[in-house]
Each structure stands twice: as structure tokens, then as C-alpha cells.
């Protein structure tokens, strides 16, 4: 039988639920491989035939697994992958798109929390502050600003088409820019609620840190690639996702990962604006 991690602090932050740390048997390797293939084929590639077959195989392997917690938790997470595969993931800023994309994104956060909140309480948790604050956590927050600025500057210079991934009018329009800002930040908040507090939390409750973090980073990268982050974007996003998962593992709360992500999104917003309007002069926080 798999041995659970002993109850107690996990890297300075007490876990809401012990990880089962399930052994990776050949059947589970097949399950997780099919899980990754279904993510990559269904979401960014939109190969629904082969992706659908991979998803069916994943669901069969989930159903056949001897661990009941794995069957419940991975079944819920696989349902989210299927829902995201049908969502209109792109960077449009029309209010109708906010609704058509926002509803499935909201469902991916709310439904797992409701289902697993009853069957597996403690797996998905929303903790906003650590019981124990460490100075290294603040160092991570402080360096995130110049690091985000530098990486995004390099990314947009290296792939000079990136700004066009987000549509804006040919001339600066405050209303369009405001919608873009709140759209980027809204998706950024959702990213951490789903990829970290939901996907990573579910996977971490079943597997080791390395396995759980690597898998959530695949899902994170696949969705953001489908949205806009092409070129060298997958490398940067995957690396960022790993650091966010590691920070959540260390602190056990959302405030750090959310603050870092919103810092990144602020610099992302201005890279997009300046890419569309190179001679634009900032006069305020948004415009």
C-alpha cells in the first residue's frame, strides 16, 4: 500500500491534506502519459480525434486504478481538461468573449472545489497568508518585478510579433486598453486559482512534488500557448509555472503566487501596448 507523507509542516507551511505519494506503477505511468497527451492534443493542437482517444484512454486508466482517491480527484481534473478543450481560448476583448470564455473558466475553479470539498475535503484550499512568514518569500516577491520586466522585454524583442497576439485598435483607445488590462489580470487570477490551487493541489495530494509540479506546468503551458504565448513562450511559461508551484508548495498560500503573477501581468500589459503603439507616452497607471 502507498505510504502517506507524515502529517506536519511541508517546507514551513502545514499542508491542508497529506499527500498519498502514490507509487508510479507502469499503469500509472501510462495514465499520466495519456493525461499529458490529451492535454497537448486537445487544448493547443485541437486534434480532437487523437486527443479524444487519449482522453478516453486516460479516463479508462483512471477508472481501473485501485486508489479511490485517485479515481475521484483525477476524474475531476480530467473533466476540467475536457471543458477547457471546448472553451474559446483566445485574447479577444469583446464583452461577449469575456462571457463565453469566463463561464467555462469559472466552472473549472468552482466545480472541482464543490465536488472535492464534499468527497475529499482539504485537497483544494484557498489560504491567503502563511502561518509562518519567511524573509526569503519577500525576496522572491521583490525580485519578481525586475525579473518579469527583463524576461518580458526579451520575449517581446525576440518574438517581435507577440504584441499582435492581443488585438487593439490601430490608434490608442482608452476603453479597449482598459478592457485589455482587466482581461489580462482576470485571466492571471484565474491562472493561479486553477493551475495552482486546483490542478497542482489535486496532483500534489496524489503524487510527489516533482511529478505534481511537472504535470501542472504542462497544463499551465498548454492553455497559455493556446491563448497567446507562442514562439519561445512555452519555455518561459513552463519555467514560470514550475516556480509558482514550488512557491505554493513552500508557503501553502495564494498571496505570493498571485502578487507575482499580477506583477508579471502589469509588465505584460505595457509590453503589448507599446508593441501596438511604439510612440505611445504613458500618462497614468493604465493609459
Buried (B, 14 or more C-beta within 10 A) or exposed (E): EBEEBEEEEBEBBEBBBBBBBBEEEEEBEEBBBBBBBBBBBBBBBEBEEEBBBBBEBBBEBBEEBEBEBBBBBBBBBBBBBBBBBEBEBEBBBEEEBBEEBBEBBEBBBEBBBEBBEEEBEEBBBEBEEBEEEBEEBEEBBEEBBEBBBEBBEEBBEEBEEBBEBBBBEEEBEEEBBEBBBBBBBBBBBBBBBBBBBBBBBBBBBBBBBEBBBBBBBBBBBBBBBBBBBBBEBBEBBBEBBBBBBBBBBBBBBBBBBBBBBBBBBBBBBBBBBBBBBEEBEEEEEBB
